[in-house]
Amino acid sequence: MLPDEPRPPIDPNPGTGGNGLSRCYRHPEQETGIGCSRCGRPICPQCMVNASVGFHCPECVSEGGRQVRRATTRFGGRPTEDGALVTKALIGINLAVFVLAGYVVTPWLAIDLELRSFAPDASYPYAVGVAEGPGQWYRLLTAVFLHTAPWHIATNMLVLWVLGPQLEAALGRLRFLALYLLSGLAGSAFAFLLAGDGMRSLGASGAVFGLLGATVVLYRRVRAPLGPIVALLVFNLIVTFSVQGIDWRAHLGGLIAGMLTAAGLMYAPRAHRAAVQGLTMAGVAALVLVMVLVGTAAYGG
């Protein structure tokens, strides 16, 4: 019988043939002396599936496959061979945008992608807080992939490379990517909300600070020593508030969003993990939207 041919109804007791042999429960025309070692139903050579002991029928094999639990990372992600693929991709995108904006399509690409809170004049009426509204909100995300100088991108990518792989391995690719993007968006939105109508900002620092905050939550969750990561966080905060020209609002907004997102992802109860994690990410995204709407209402044209 070919695979595409319709099969006769399965008879769990197909009876025996004329020579006393049982008939295959899926192919009654086939006599057999072998039965499934799991359920006992007679099976012909066409239906036999090798097992550690004897043979199994296709139904038992299918049922066993449904009962096998899918492997996951510690917090519900799917384990992969390369636990740092997203981290590498993010670094590659940042480097590519830096080269394009700084040396190829300059200065127009940076002007079109940077975070601007207001339109400086009628000649360039494009910014997050202008009357066009959502048409310019893309800047909240694209600014996260822009950098001003080699030292700027070097420091951000170094921290991303140090912290990214362990978070990606623990969370899985999609959850890690969501953590990074939500932190970056929250940093941009918080900067826009607090800076008023005279702000220009760019850089992955908000997303990187989100990873710093998430690593603190991870170490707390797995009971690892907090000293080194807290020291790194404190050092970066000191630099943030002491060096002129650094947008502390984006750093702080990304840090808070990263910690909130990580807490929801890592402390979600196993029984309701997917629902709690989904609600956490939706909640942080909603918070970003609220900040943008409030800022637009206050500073928009």
URTAHU-V563760 format. One record per residue. N is the residue number from 1. RES is the residue in one small letter. PHI is phi in whole degrees, 0 to 359 (none if undefined). Layout:
n: {N N}
res: {RES RES}
phi: {PHI PHI}
//
This chain:
n: {1 2 3 4 5 6 7 8 9 10 11 12 13 14 15 16 17 18 19 20 21 22 23 24 25 26 27 28 29 30 31 32 33 34 35 36 37 38 39 40 41 42 43 44 45 46 47 48 49 50 51 52 53 54 55 56 57 58 59 60 61 62 63 64 65 66 67 68 69 70 71 72 73 74 75 76 77 78 79 80 81 82 83 84 85 86 87 88 89 90 91 92 93 94 95 96 97 98 99 100 101 102 103 104 105 106 107 108 109 110 111 112 113 114 115 116 117 118 119 120 121 122 123 124 125 126 127 128 129 130 131 132 133 134 135 136 137 138 139 140 141 142 143 144 145 146 147 148 149 150 151 152 153 154 155 156 157 158 159 160 161 162 163 164 165 166 167 168 169 170 171 172 173 174 175 176 177 178 179 180 181 182 183 184 185 186 187 188 189 190 191 192 193 194 195 196 197 198 199 200 201 202 203 204 205 206 207 208 209 210 211 212 213 214 215 216 217 218 219 220 221 222 223 224 225 226 227 228 229 230 231 232 233 234 235 236 237 238 239 240 241 242 243 244 245 246 247 248 249 250 251 252 253 254 255 256 257 258 259 260 261 262 263 264 265 266 267 268 269 270 271 272 273 274 275 276 277 278 279 280 281 282 283 284 285 286 287 288 289 290 291 292 293 294 295 296 297 298 299 300 301}
res: {m l p d e p r p p i d p n p g t g g n g l s r c y r h p e q e t g i g c s r c g r p i c p q c m v n a s v g f h c p e c v s e g g r q v r r a t t r f g g r p t e d g a l v t k a l i g i n l a v f v l a g y v v t p w l a i d l e l r s f a p d a s y p y a v g v a e g p g q w y r l l t a v f l h t a p w h i a t n m l v l w v l g p q l e a a l g r l r f l a l y l l s g l a g s a f a f l l a g d g m r s l g a s g a v f g l l g a t v v l y r r v r a p l g p i v a l l v f n l i v t f s v q g i d w r a h l g g l i a g m l t a a g l m y a p r a h r a a v q g l t m a g v a a l v l v m v l v g t a a y g g}
phi: {none 285 302 275 285 296 264 290 304 286 248 296 232 286 86 234 276 292 265 90 280 287 255 302 290 260 230 302 280 260 272 206 249 244 238 298 287 257 250 88 291 292 224 269 305 293 259 289 240 302 230 299 231 71 231 245 277 302 294 293 296 296 296 295 295 290 273 287 279 291 293 224 286 303 242 99 280 265 294 226 293 259 282 233 297 294 302 297 296 296 297 298 296 299 294 296 295 299 294 296 287 267 225 246 258 244 267 294 297 296 295 282 252 290 276 243 270 208 271 294 198 293 287 218 275 231 192 299 267 276 297 297 63 305 297 247 290 302 299 300 264 296 297 293 256 256 218 272 207 304 295 295 288 297 292 294 289 296 294 299 291 286 267 300 302 290 290 296 293 280 266 94 297 293 294 295 298 298 301 297 292 296 296 297 296 295 298 295 294 293 297 298 294 268 280 83 259 226 242 229 209 198 123 271 297 299 294 294 295 299 293 299 298 294 292 300 296 299 297 292 291 264 60 272 301 273 308 297 288 293 298 296 296 298 300 293 292 298 297 302 267 247 263 291 96 272 276 294 294 295 297 292 297 295 299 296 295 296 291 295 296 297 299 292 286 265 254 296 297 303 295 232 299 299 294 295 295 297 294 298 294 295 295 294 298 295 297 300 298 299 299 293 295 295 295 296 296 278 244 293 272}
//
